[in-house]
């Protein structure tokens, strides 16, 4: 067994526990951001926000992958561009694999969200919104980057 095998094996056992603990923090932040009108939902809408506002106003990015992701080349290209933007502008980014659960958290009961593959959390213009769970998520992302996991996966808690 090589050192690389040991690191992969060790990282593989630690990440799910960390990801599960961070799942509740992510849900709390998403609910709080939604209540404070600091969410942008959708790949196209997120791309527009990234193109038109100062990158310092984007605080966090969530990418959701579902079973159709492997077949959707356009979505893969959008994800690559969004990830690049986030990396270039030091924006924390995570991945979730449960799109339906993400829709339950950020969705509007009056309308069905068709594209929740990307969710951006922005800073309010008046600077009034702060969430302590956001610091936990930034720390999770920083620790993951230290383990060369640049887009860590977070497991959202079940309802």
N, C-alpha and C positions, 0 to 999 in steps of 0.2 A: 504494500500500500504506500503510495507516494504522499508527500505533504499536501499536494493539491487534493487528493482523494479525501484526506482527513478534514481539510477545510470545507470541502463541499458537503461532506457528511455532517460535520458540526453545524454548518450554516443551515443545512436542511432541517435539522431538528430544532433550532432556535427560532427560525423565522415564523413558523405557524403560531407559536405561542405569542410572540411579539405582535404578529399580524392580528390575532384574535383580540388581544388587549387594546390594540389601536383601533379596532373596528367600532367599539362603542364611542371612542373619542371622535372618530370620523362622523358617525351618525349624529352626535351632539353638535358638532360644528356645522354640518349641513343643515340641520333643523334651525339652529341659531342664525345662520347666514340667510336662510330662506325667510325667516321672520323679520330680518333686518334689510331685506331686499338687496342682498349682496351675492345672489346666485345668477349665473348664466348657464342655461342648460341647452345642450345641443352642440354638435360638432361645428356646423356652419355659424351659429350664433357666437360660439367661443372664438372661432377664427376671426369674425368681424371685430369682436372686442379686442383681441390681441393686436389687430391691425390698426385700430383707431384710438386706443388709449395708451397712456404711459404704462410700460410694463411694471413699474413700481406699484401700480394700483391692483395688479393681479397678485393675490396672496397664495393661492393653492389651486391645484388642478387634479381632477379625478378622471381617469379613463376607465371605461367599462367595456369588458370584452365578453362576447357571448359566443354561442356555438357557430354562428354565421360569420364570425370575424375572419377566419381563415380563407373564406371564399370571397370576401368583399375587399377587392384591391383598392378601391377608392377610400374606404375607411382606413385601411392600413397606411395609405399615403398621408391622409389627414393626421393620423396618430403620429407618424414620423415627423411631420412638420410641427405639430403641437409640442411633442417631446423636445424637439430641437429648440423651439422658442423658449420653453421652460428652462432647459439647461443653459441656454445663452443668457437668460435673465435671472438666474438663480431663484427660480420659482419651484417650490416643492411639488412633487408629482407622485401620485400613487395609482395603482391599478386595482380594480375590483372585478370579479368574475360573475357577479350576480346582478345583471342589468335590471331585472324585475324588482329586486329588493331596492336598488338605487332609485328606481322610478317611484316606489312606494314612499321613499323618504323625501325626495325633492319634488315629486309630482304635484300637480294641482288637481284636486278632486273634480273640478268643473270641466277640465279638458284632459284628453289623453295625450301624454307625451310620446311622440313618435320616435324621437332621437335623443336618448339620454346617454349616449356613448361618451360624452364629454361634459363635465361640469366644472365650471370655474367659480372660485370664490374670490370676490373682489373686495377691496377696501371701500368703505363708504366715503363719500366726499367730505362729510363733516368730521370723520375720524371718531365717531361716537361708539362704534361697535368693537369690542374686544372680547375674545372668548379664550378662557384658560386652556380648553381642550386643543386649541390651535397650536399652542406651544408644544404640547405632547406630540402632535402630528409632525411638526417641524423637526423635533428631536428624533422621532422615529425615522424620518426620511434621512436625516443627517447620519444616524447610526447605520442605516442601510447602505448609504453611499460609501461609508467606511468599510463595508463588507463587499464592495463592488456590486451591489444590487441597486442599479440606478433608477429603476422604476419598480419599487417593491409592491407586492400584492398585499392588500388588506382584506380580511374576511369580515364582512358586515354581519352584525348580530342578527339572529333570527327573530321574527316577531312571535 
